[in-house]
Amino acid sequence: MNESTSTHPGPSVTRGDVTTDELADIGVDIAVDFPGSTAADFQRYPVLSEGGWFIVIKHQPSLTSVSRTPWTALGPIELTSKNLNIY
């Protein structure tokens, strides 16, 4: 019997880098709020909570949220009918 197994990668979270200017725009002073950290210690990514989907910026070593912005109702899922205009 020839058994072949297929490995599906499954869901993944795309994380984005954050710049020092972006952190300053949201009111984070790295030197004061996170001594010894750099902008490379912060990541932007989507999260699902009891309030729905959000795009957050977190300090990765401590997982402290510094920004939390509401995202789309279905998060990363886009319906094929999204841009469909029916008259």
PAZAPA-4460 file (N, C-alpha, C; in steps of 0.05 Angstrom, whole numbers, plus 32768, in hexadecimal, padded with zeros to 4 digits):
% residues 87
    n_x    n_y    n_z   ca_x   ca_y   ca_z    c_x    c_y    c_z   seq   type   mol
   8011   7FE9   8000   8000   8000   8000   8012   8019   8000     1      M     A
   800D   802B   7FEE   801C   8043   7FEB   800E   805A   7FF9     2      N     A
   8019   8062   800F   800D   8078   801E   801C   8092   8019     3      E     A
   800E   80A5   800F   801B   80BF   800B   800E   80D3   801E     4      S     A
   801E   80E2   802B   8013   80F6   803E   8019   8111   8033     5      T     A
   8005   8122   8035   8008   813D   802B   8008   814F   8044     6      S     A
   801B   8161   8045   801D   8173   805B   8012   818E   8053     7      T     A
   7FFC   8196   805F   7FF1   81B1   8059   7FFC   81C4   806D     8      H     A
   8006   81DB   8064   8014   81EE   8076   8001   81FA   808B     9      P     A
   7FE7   81FB   8086   7FD5   8206   809A   7FD5   8224   809B    10      G     A
   7FC7   822F   80AD   7FC5   824C   80AF   7FDF   8258   80B9    11      P     A
   7FE4   8271   80B1   7FFC   827F   80BA   7FF5   829C   80BF    12      S     A
   8005   82A9   80CF   8001   82C5   80D6   8018   82D4   80CA    13      V     A
   8010   82E8   80BA   8025   82F9   80AE   802B   8310   80C2    14      T     A
   8044   8311   80C9   804C   8327   80DC   805B   833C   80CC    15      R     A
   8057   8355   80D4   8064   836B   80C6   8076   837A   80D9    16      G     A
   808C   8385   80CD   809E   8395   80DD   8092   83B0   80E3    17      D     A
   809B   83BD   80F8   8092   83D7   8100   80AA   83EA   8101    18      V     A
   80A6   8402   80F8   80BC   8416   80F8   80BB   8427   8111    19      T     A
   80D2   8434   8117   80D3   8446   812E   80BF   845D   812B    20      T     A
   80BC   8467   8112   80A9   847C   810D   808D   8474   8112    21      D     A
   8085   845B   810A   806A   8451   8110   8066   844F   812E    22      E     A
   8079   8446   813D   8077   8444   815A   8073   8460   8166    23      L     A
   8083   8474   815C   8080   848F   8166   8064   849A   8160    24      A     A
   8059   8494   8148   803F   849D   8141   8029   8493   8153    25      D     A
   802C   847B   815F   8018   8470   8171   801F   8476   818E    26      I     A
   8033   8486   8192   803A   8490   81AD   804C   847E   81BD    27      G     A
   805C   846E   81B0   806F   845C   81BE   808B   8468   81BD    28      V     A
   8096   846E   81D4   80B2   8477   81D6   80C2   845F   81DE    29      D     A
   80D0   8453   81CB   80DE   843A   81D1   80F2   843D   81E8    30      I     A
   8101   8453   81E9   8115   8456   81FE   8108   8457   821A    31      A     A
   80F0   8462   821C   80E3   8465   8236   80D1   844D   823C    32      V     A
   80C1   8445   8229   80AD   8430   822E   80B9   8414   822D    33      D     A
   80CD   8410   821C   80D9   83F5   8219   80F7   83F8   8218    34      F     A
   8104   83FF   822E   8121   8403   822E   8130   83EA   8224    35      P     A
   8144   83EF   8213   8154   83DA   8208   8148   83CD   81EF    36      G     A
   8130   83D5   81E8   8123   83C9   81D0   8128   83DB   81B7    37      S     A
   8124   83CF   81A0   8125   83DD   8187   810B   83D8   8178    38      T     A
   8108   83E6   8161   80F0   83E2   8151   80EE   83C6   8147    39      A     A
   8104   83B8   8145   8104   839C   813C   80F6   8389   8150    40      A     A
   80F2   8393   8169   80E5   8383   817D   80C7   8384   817C    41      D     A
   80BC   8394   8169   809F   8398   8166   8096   838B   814C    42      F     A
   807E   837F   814C   8072   8373   8135   8055   837B   8132    43      Q     A
   804B   837C   811A   802F   8381   8114   8023   8368   8109    44      R     A
   800C   8360   8114   7FFE   8348   8109   7FE1   8347   8112    45      Y     A
   7FD0   8337   8105   7FB4   8335   810C   7FB0   8322   8124    46      P     A
   7F9C   8329   8134   7F94   8318   814A   7F75   8317   814B    47      V     A
   7F6B   8301   8155   7F4E   82FE   8159   7F49   82FD   8177    48      L     A
   7F38   830F   8180   7F31   830F   819D   7F12   830F   819F    49      S     A
   7F09   8311   81B8   7EEC   8311   81BC   7EDE   8328   81AF    50      E     A
   7EED   833D   81A8   7EE2   8355   819B   7EE4   8354   817D    51      G     A
   7EEF   833F   8172   7EF2   833D   8155   7F0F   833D   814D    52      G     A
   7F14   8343   8133   7F2F   8343   8128   7F3C   835E   812C    53      W     A
   7F56   835E   8133   7F65   8377   8137   7F80   8374   812A    54      F     A
   7F8B   838A   8121   7FA8   838B   8119   7FB6   8397   8131    55      I     A
   7FC9   8389   813D   7FD7   8392   8155   7FF4   8396   814F    56      V     A
   8000   83A7   815E   801D   83AA   815F   8025   83A2   817B    57      I     A
   8037   838E   817D   803F   8384   8197   805D   8384   819A    58      K     A
   8066   8389   81B2   8082   8387   81BA   8086   8369   81BE    59      H     A
   8096   835C   81AC   8098   833F   81AC   80A4   8333   81C5    60      Q     A
   80B9   833E   81D1   80C4   8331   81E9   80B0   8330   8200    61      P     A
   809F   8345   8203   808C   8345   821A   806F   8340   8211    62      S     A
   806A   8340   81F7   804F   833D   81EB   803C   8353   81F5    63      L     A
   8047   836B   81FA   8037   8382   8202   802C   838F   81E9    64      T     A
   8011   8393   81E9   8005   83A0   81D2   8009   83BE   81D4    65      S     A
   8012   83CB   81BF   8016   83E8   81BE   8002   83F5   81AB    66      V     A
   7FF5   83E5   819A   7FE0   83EF   8188   7FCD   83D8   8181    67      S     A
   7FB3   83E0   817F   7F9F   83CC   8179   7F8A   83DA   8168    68      R     A
   7F88   83D3   814F   7F76   83E0   813C   7F62   83CC   8131    69      T     A
   7F48   83D2   8132   7F34   83BF   8127   7F3A   83B9   810A    70      P     A
   7F35   839F   8103   7F3A   8396   80E7   7F1F   838F   80DB    71      W     A
   7F1F   8380   80C5   7F06   8378   80B9   7EF8   8363   80C9    72      T     A
   7EDE   8360   80C5   7ECD   834E   80D5   7ED7   8331   80D3    73      A     A
   7EE0   8329   80BB   7EE9   830D   80B7   7F07   830A   80B8    74      L     A
   7F15   831F   80BF   7F32   831E   80C1   7F3F   8318   80A6    75      G     A
   7F4F   8303   80A5   7F5E   82FE   808C   7F4D   82F1   8076    76      P     A
   7F34   82EB   807C   7F23   82DD   8068   7F15   82F3   8057    77      I     A
   7F19   82F0   803C   7F0C   8302   802A   7EF7   82F2   801A    78      E     A
   7EDF   82FB   801A   7ECA   82EE   800B   7ECE   82F5   7FED    79      L     A
   7EC7   82E2   7FDC   7ECA   82E7   7FBF   7EB6   82FB   7FB6    80      T     A
   7EA1   8300   7FC5   7E8D   8313   7FBE   7E93   832F   7FC8    81      S     A
   7EAA   8333   7FD4   7EB1   834D   7FE1   7EAD   8365   7FCE    82      K     A
   7EB7   8364   7FB6   7EB5   837B   7FA4   7EA0   8377   7F8F    83      N     A
   7E8E   8365   7F93   7E78   835F   7F80   7E62   8374   7F84    84      L     A
   7E5C   8382   7F6E   7E47   8396   7F6F   7E2F   838B   7F60    85      N     A
   7E19   8387   7F6F   7E00   837D   7F63   7DEC   8393   7F63    86      I     A
   7DE1   8399   7F4C   7DCE   83AF   7F49   7DB2   83A5   7F46    87      Y     A
***
